[in-house]
Amino acid sequence: MSKTDRSQLLLNMLKSEERKDSQQVEQIKKSYIKEISKISKEEMFPKPIKLTLWQKIKIILLGK
């Protein structure tokens, strides 16, 4: 096998592996997107708890 043939073979193998890797990355991205889209807005950003005036005063005086 000549040097150029071997180089070409190695280059083809490298390109093949790159394609496989990029396909795996795309599959992982899609799975992440699917998982994230299942999460509701309320789970990601919980609504703040409304405190009464007395609760706020107690937190200021006694700390949380």
Biopython code that builds the backbone (N, CA, C, O; Angstrom):
import numpy as np
from Bio.PDB.StructureBuilder import StructureBuilder

atoms = [
    (1, "MET", "N", (0.856, -1.166, 0.000)),
    (1, "MET", "CA", (0.000, 0.000, 0.000)),
    (1, "MET", "C", (0.906, 1.235, 0.000)),
    (1, "MET", "O", (1.830, 1.346, 0.806)),
    (2, "SER", "N", (0.626, 2.134, -0.898)),
    (2, "SER", "CA", (1.467, 3.324, -0.992)),
    (2, "SER", "C", (1.105, 4.317, 0.109)),
    (2, "SER", "O", (0.074, 4.198, 0.771)),
    (3, "LYS", "N", (1.967, 5.278, 0.278)),
    (3, "LYS", "CA", (1.795, 6.274, 1.341)),
    (3, "LYS", "C", (0.522, 7.088, 1.125)),
    (3, "LYS", "O", (-0.194, 7.375, 2.084)),
    (4, "THR", "N", (0.234, 7.457, -0.105)),
    (4, "THR", "CA", (-0.970, 8.259, -0.376)),
    (4, "THR", "C", (-2.231, 7.428, -0.155)),
    (4, "THR", "O", (-3.238, 7.949, 0.323)),
    (5, "ASP", "N", (-2.186, 6.145, -0.498)),
    (5, "ASP", "CA", (-3.349, 5.289, -0.270)),
    (5, "ASP", "C", (-3.632, 5.158, 1.230)),
    (5, "ASP", "O", (-4.778, 5.242, 1.671)),
    (6, "ARG", "N", (-2.583, 4.955, 1.984)),
    (6, "ARG", "CA", (-2.733, 4.831, 3.437)),
    (6, "ARG", "C", (-3.249, 6.144, 4.032)),
    (6, "ARG", "O", (-4.119, 6.138, 4.903)),
    (7, "SER", "N", (-2.714, 7.252, 3.560)),
    (7, "SER", "CA", (-3.168, 8.554, 4.047)),
    (7, "SER", "C", (-4.643, 8.763, 3.704)),
    (7, "SER", "O", (-5.417, 9.259, 4.522)),
    (8, "GLN", "N", (-5.015, 8.385, 2.501)),
    (8, "GLN", "CA", (-6.412, 8.536, 2.083)),
    (8, "GLN", "C", (-7.324, 7.646, 2.926)),
    (8, "GLN", "O", (-8.419, 8.062, 3.304)),
    (9, "LEU", "N", (-6.884, 6.446, 3.217)),
    (9, "LEU", "CA", (-7.657, 5.526, 4.036)),
    (9, "LEU", "C", (-7.836, 6.100, 5.448)),
    (9, "LEU", "O", (-8.935, 6.069, 6.002)),
    (10, "LEU", "N", (-6.777, 6.609, 6.007)),
    (10, "LEU", "CA", (-6.856, 7.209, 7.338)),
    (10, "LEU", "C", (-7.759, 8.439, 7.343)),
    (10, "LEU", "O", (-8.517, 8.661, 8.287)),
    (11, "LEU", "N", (-7.673, 9.222, 6.296)),
    (11, "LEU", "CA", (-8.521, 10.403, 6.188)),
    (11, "LEU", "C", (-9.990, 10.004, 6.111)),
    (11, "LEU", "O", (-10.838, 10.626, 6.750)),
    (12, "ASN", "N", (-10.286, 8.990, 5.346)),
    (12, "ASN", "CA", (-11.670, 8.511, 5.226)),
    (12, "ASN", "C", (-12.179, 7.978, 6.567)),
    (12, "ASN", "O", (-13.331, 8.202, 6.939)),
    (13, "MET", "N", (-11.313, 7.276, 7.281)),
    (13, "MET", "CA", (-11.701, 6.766, 8.599)),
    (13, "MET", "C", (-11.995, 7.914, 9.553)),
    (13, "MET", "O", (-12.958, 7.862, 10.319)),
    (14, "LEU", "N", (-11.174, 8.937, 9.507)),
    (14, "LEU", "CA", (-11.365, 10.101, 10.364)),
    (14, "LEU", "C", (-12.687, 10.801, 10.055)),
    (14, "LEU", "O", (-13.429, 11.167, 10.966)),
    (15, "LYS", "N", (-12.973, 10.982, 8.786)),
    (15, "LYS", "CA", (-14.229, 11.629, 8.393)),
    (15, "LYS", "C", (-15.432, 10.804, 8.838)),
    (15, "LYS", "O", (-16.446, 11.350, 9.272)),
    (16, "SER", "N", (-15.309, 9.501, 8.728)),
    (16, "SER", "CA", (-16.390, 8.620, 9.158)),
    (16, "SER", "C", (-16.641, 8.756, 10.656)),
    (16, "SER", "O", (-17.790, 8.822, 11.092)),
    (17, "GLU", "N", (-15.584, 8.797, 11.430)),
    (17, "GLU", "CA", (-15.719, 8.955, 12.877)),
    (17, "GLU", "C", (-16.304, 10.320, 13.231)),
    (17, "GLU", "O", (-17.098, 10.433, 14.165)),
    (18, "GLU", "N", (-15.919, 11.341, 12.499)),
    (18, "GLU", "CA", (-16.473, 12.675, 12.743)),
    (18, "GLU", "C", (-17.973, 12.683, 12.488)),
    (18, "GLU", "O", (-18.727, 13.286, 13.252)),
    (19, "ARG", "N", (-18.417, 12.018, 11.418)),
    (19, "ARG", "CA", (-19.843, 11.934, 11.125)),
    (19, "ARG", "C", (-20.592, 11.208, 12.244)),
    (19, "ARG", "O", (-21.666, 11.638, 12.665)),
    (20, "LYS", "N", (-20.019, 10.115, 12.713)),
    (20, "LYS", "CA", (-20.650, 9.361, 13.800)),
    (20, "LYS", "C", (-20.763, 10.228, 15.049)),
    (20, "LYS", "O", (-21.801, 10.254, 15.711)),
    (21, "ASP", "N", (-19.677, 10.937, 15.359)),
    (21, "ASP", "CA", (-19.677, 11.803, 16.538)),
    (21, "ASP", "C", (-20.717, 12.909, 16.417)),
    (21, "ASP", "O", (-21.425, 13.209, 17.379)),
    (22, "SER", "N", (-20.808, 13.510, 15.246)),
    (22, "SER", "CA", (-21.775, 14.598, 15.074)),
    (22, "SER", "C", (-23.205, 14.067, 15.171)),
    (22, "SER", "O", (-24.089, 14.767, 15.665)),
    (23, "GLN", "N", (-23.441, 12.849, 14.710)),
    (23, "GLN", "CA", (-24.768, 12.256, 14.835)),
    (23, "GLN", "C", (-25.097, 11.997, 16.305)),
    (23, "GLN", "O", (-26.224, 12.223, 16.744)),
    (24, "GLN", "N", (-24.117, 11.526, 17.053)),
    (24, "GLN", "CA", (-24.336, 11.291, 18.478)),
    (24, "GLN", "C", (-24.618, 12.604, 19.205)),
    (24, "GLN", "O", (-25.489, 12.664, 20.073)),
    (25, "VAL", "N", (-23.893, 13.634, 18.856)),
    (25, "VAL", "CA", (-24.104, 14.941, 19.477)),
    (25, "VAL", "C", (-25.517, 15.438, 19.175)),
    (25, "VAL", "O", (-26.189, 15.964, 20.062)),
    (26, "GLU", "N", (-25.963, 15.279, 17.954)),
    (26, "GLU", "CA", (-27.311, 15.710, 17.581)),
    (26, "GLU", "C", (-28.370, 14.927, 18.356)),
    (26, "GLU", "O", (-29.368, 15.502, 18.792)),
    (27, "GLN", "N", (-28.164, 13.636, 18.529)),
    (27, "GLN", "CA", (-29.111, 12.823, 19.300)),
    (27, "GLN", "C", (-29.160, 13.289, 20.746)),
    (27, "GLN", "O", (-30.237, 13.372, 21.335)),
    (28, "ILE", "N", (-28.011, 13.591, 21.319)),
    (28, "ILE", "CA", (-27.956, 14.066, 22.704)),
    (28, "ILE", "C", (-28.660, 15.417, 22.823)),
    (28, "ILE", "O", (-29.404, 15.651, 23.775)),
    (29, "LYS", "N", (-28.424, 16.302, 21.861)),
    (29, "LYS", "CA", (-29.088, 17.611, 21.870)),
    (29, "LYS", "C", (-30.603, 17.439, 21.849)),
    (29, "LYS", "O", (-31.320, 18.080, 22.617)),
    (30, "LYS", "N", (-31.080, 16.568, 20.966)),
    (30, "LYS", "CA", (-32.524, 16.347, 20.852)),
    (30, "LYS", "C", (-33.099, 15.788, 22.145)),
    (30, "LYS", "O", (-34.194, 16.172, 22.556)),
    (31, "SER", "N", (-32.369, 14.889, 22.783)),
    (31, "SER", "CA", (-32.876, 14.337, 24.046)),
    (31, "SER", "C", (-32.911, 15.407, 25.125)),
    (31, "SER", "O", (-33.852, 15.444, 25.918)),
    (32, "TYR", "N", (-31.900, 16.286, 25.177)),
    (32, "TYR", "CA", (-31.903, 17.380, 26.144)),
    (32, "TYR", "C", (-33.082, 18.322, 25.885)),
    (32, "TYR", "O", (-33.760, 18.750, 26.819)),
    (33, "ILE", "N", (-33.314, 18.635, 24.638)),
    (33, "ILE", "CA", (-34.426, 19.525, 24.293)),
    (33, "ILE", "C", (-35.742, 18.903, 24.720)),
    (33, "ILE", "O", (-36.621, 19.588, 25.242)),
    (34, "LYS", "N", (-35.875, 17.603, 24.496)),
    (34, "LYS", "CA", (-37.100, 16.906, 24.871)),
    (34, "LYS", "C", (-37.301, 16.946, 26.386)),
    (34, "LYS", "O", (-38.412, 17.180, 26.861)),
    (35, "GLU", "N", (-36.226, 16.719, 27.141)),
    (35, "GLU", "CA", (-36.316, 16.729, 28.601)),
    (35, "GLU", "C", (-36.640, 18.123, 29.123)),
    (35, "GLU", "O", (-37.461, 18.272, 30.028)),
    (36, "ILE", "N", (-36.007, 19.135, 28.562)),
    (36, "ILE", "CA", (-36.242, 20.505, 29.012)),
    (36, "ILE", "C", (-37.663, 20.947, 28.688)),
    (36, "ILE", "O", (-38.289, 21.652, 29.479)),
    (37, "SER", "N", (-38.175, 20.537, 27.529)),
    (37, "SER", "CA", (-39.524, 20.951, 27.152)),
    (37, "SER", "C", (-40.586, 20.302, 28.035)),
    (37, "SER", "O", (-41.712, 20.795, 28.097)),
    (38, "LYS", "N", (-40.256, 19.213, 28.717)),
    (38, "LYS", "CA", (-41.209, 18.571, 29.626)),
    (38, "LYS", "C", (-41.375, 19.364, 30.918)),
    (38, "LYS", "O", (-42.387, 19.223, 31.604)),
    (39, "ILE", "N", (-40.391, 20.194, 31.255)),
    (39, "ILE", "CA", (-40.439, 20.955, 32.495)),
    (39, "ILE", "C", (-41.371, 22.154, 32.310)),
    (39, "ILE", "O", (-41.278, 22.887, 31.325)),
    (40, "SER", "N", (-42.250, 22.330, 33.259)),
    (40, "SER", "CA", (-43.195, 23.444, 33.150)),
    (40, "SER", "C", (-42.538, 24.745, 33.604)),
    (40, "SER", "O", (-41.509, 24.741, 34.280)),
    (41, "LYS", "N", (-43.141, 25.824, 33.226)),
    (41, "LYS", "CA", (-42.623, 27.151, 33.560)),
    (41, "LYS", "C", (-42.611, 27.354, 35.076)),
    (41, "LYS", "O", (-41.686, 27.958, 35.619)),
    (42, "GLU", "N", (-43.639, 26.847, 35.751)),
    (42, "GLU", "CA", (-43.733, 27.009, 37.196)),
    (42, "GLU", "C", (-42.621, 26.244, 37.915)),
    (42, "GLU", "O", (-42.156, 26.671, 38.972)),
    (43, "GLU", "N", (-42.192, 25.109, 37.343)),
    (43, "GLU", "CA", (-41.110, 24.346, 37.961)),
    (43, "GLU", "C", (-39.775, 25.081, 37.825)),
    (43, "GLU", "O", (-38.952, 25.066, 38.739)),
    (44, "MET", "N", (-39.575, 25.718, 36.685)),
    (44, "MET", "CA", (-38.320, 26.430, 36.464)),
    (44, "MET", "C", (-38.262, 27.734, 37.246)),
    (44, "MET", "O", (-37.229, 28.086, 37.815)),
    (45, "PHE", "N", (-39.380, 28.442, 37.268)),
    (45, "PHE", "CA", (-39.436, 29.740, 37.923)),
    (45, "PHE", "C", (-40.597, 29.748, 38.917)),
    (45, "PHE", "O", (-41.703, 30.167, 38.576)),
    (46, "PRO", "N", (-40.349, 29.288, 40.142)),
    (46, "PRO", "CA", (-41.444, 29.257, 41.123)),
    (46, "PRO", "C", (-41.904, 30.673, 41.466)),
    (46, "PRO", "O", (-41.116, 31.617, 41.511)),
    (47, "LYS", "N", (-43.201, 30.781, 41.705)),
    (47, "LYS", "CA", (-43.754, 32.089, 42.061)),
    (47, "LYS", "C", (-43.290, 32.450, 43.465)),
    (47, "LYS", "O", (-43.259, 31.596, 44.352)),
    (48, "PRO", "N", (-42.930, 33.709, 43.666)),
    (48, "PRO", "CA", (-42.495, 34.118, 45.010)),
    (48, "PRO", "C", (-43.669, 34.066, 45.987)),
    (48, "PRO", "O", (-44.813, 34.336, 45.622)),
    (49, "ILE", "N", (-43.365, 33.717, 47.227)),
    (49, "ILE", "CA", (-44.392, 33.648, 48.263)),
    (49, "ILE", "C", (-44.679, 35.062, 48.754)),
    (49, "ILE", "O", (-43.766, 35.808, 49.106)),
    (50, "LYS", "N", (-45.947, 35.413, 48.771)),
    (50, "LYS", "CA", (-46.314, 36.751, 49.244)),
    (50, "LYS", "C", (-46.392, 36.723, 50.763)),
    (50, "LYS", "O", (-47.103, 35.908, 51.351)),
    (51, "LEU", "N", (-45.651, 37.622, 51.380)),
    (51, "LEU", "CA", (-45.617, 37.711, 52.827)),
    (51, "LEU", "C", (-46.520, 38.834, 53.309)),
    (51, "LEU", "O", (-46.681, 39.860, 52.648)),
    (52, "THR", "N", (-47.101, 38.614, 54.473)),
    (52, "THR", "CA", (-47.904, 39.676, 55.078)),
    (52, "THR", "C", (-46.961, 40.702, 55.689)),
    (52, "THR", "O", (-45.756, 40.471, 55.797)),
    (53, "LEU", "N", (-47.512, 41.818, 56.078)),
    (53, "LEU", "CA", (-46.718, 42.876, 56.692)),
    (53, "LEU", "C", (-46.055, 42.374, 57.961)),
    (53, "LEU", "O", (-44.889, 42.671, 58.221)),
    (54, "TRP", "N", (-46.808, 41.604, 58.759)),
    (54, "TRP", "CA", (-46.253, 41.107, 60.021)),
    (54, "TRP", "C", (-45.139, 40.088, 59.778)),
    (54, "TRP", "O", (-44.168, 40.047, 60.534)),
    (55, "GLN", "N", (-45.263, 39.288, 58.762)),
    (55, "GLN", "CA", (-44.205, 38.327, 58.426)),
    (55, "GLN", "C", (-42.935, 39.064, 58.001)),
    (55, "GLN", "O", (-41.829, 38.660, 58.360)),
    (56, "LYS", "N", (-43.095, 40.141, 57.237)),
    (56, "LYS", "CA", (-41.941, 40.935, 56.818)),
    (56, "LYS", "C", (-41.257, 41.583, 58.016)),
    (56, "LYS", "O", (-40.029, 41.595, 58.105)),
    (57, "ILE", "N", (-42.057, 42.122, 58.937)),
    (57, "ILE", "CA", (-41.495, 42.752, 60.135)),
    (57, "ILE", "C", (-40.741, 41.715, 60.958)),
    (57, "ILE", "O", (-39.644, 41.985, 61.445)),
    (58, "LYS", "N", (-41.325, 40.537, 61.112)),
    (58, "LYS", "CA", (-40.685, 39.464, 61.879)),
    (58, "LYS", "C", (-39.352, 39.083, 61.245)),
    (58, "LYS", "O", (-38.375, 38.863, 61.961)),
    (59, "ILE", "N", (-39.293, 39.002, 59.930)),
    (59, "ILE", "CA", (-38.039, 38.652, 59.234)),
    (59, "ILE", "C", (-36.991, 39.746, 59.462)),
    (59, "ILE", "O", (-35.817, 39.453, 59.691)),
    (60, "ILE", "N", (-37.420, 40.990, 59.400)),
    (60, "ILE", "CA", (-36.489, 42.104, 59.614)),
    (60, "ILE", "C", (-35.942, 42.097, 61.034)),
    (60, "ILE", "O", (-34.745, 42.290, 61.244)),
    (61, "LEU", "N", (-36.820, 41.874, 62.007)),
    (61, "LEU", "CA", (-36.402, 41.913, 63.410)),
    (61, "LEU", "C", (-35.619, 40.677, 63.834)),
    (61, "LEU", "O", (-34.599, 40.790, 64.514)),
    (62, "LEU", "N", (-36.089, 39.504, 63.438)),
    (62, "LEU", "CA", (-35.486, 38.256, 63.916)),
    (62, "LEU", "C", (-34.546, 37.604, 62.910)),
    (62, "LEU", "O", (-33.785, 36.700, 63.257)),
    (63, "GLY", "N", (-34.601, 38.049, 61.703)),
    (63, "GLY", "CA", (-33.819, 37.397, 60.647)),
    (63, "GLY", "C", (-34.583, 36.178, 60.136)),
    (63, "GLY", "O", (-35.599, 35.778, 60.703)),
    (64, "LYS", "N", (-34.090, 35.624, 59.094)),
    (64, "LYS", "CA", (-34.843, 34.519, 58.494)),
    (64, "LYS", "C", (-34.472, 33.236, 59.063)),
    (64, "LYS", "O", (-35.015, 32.205, 58.666)),
]
sb = StructureBuilder()
sb.init_structure("model")
sb.init_model(0)
sb.init_chain("A")
sb.init_seg("    ")
for serial, (resi, resn, name, xyz) in enumerate(atoms, 1):
    if name == "N":
        sb.init_residue(resn, " ", resi, " ")
    sb.init_atom(name, np.array(xyz, "f"), 0.0, 1.0, " ", f" {name:<3s}", serial, name[0])
structure = sb.get_structure()
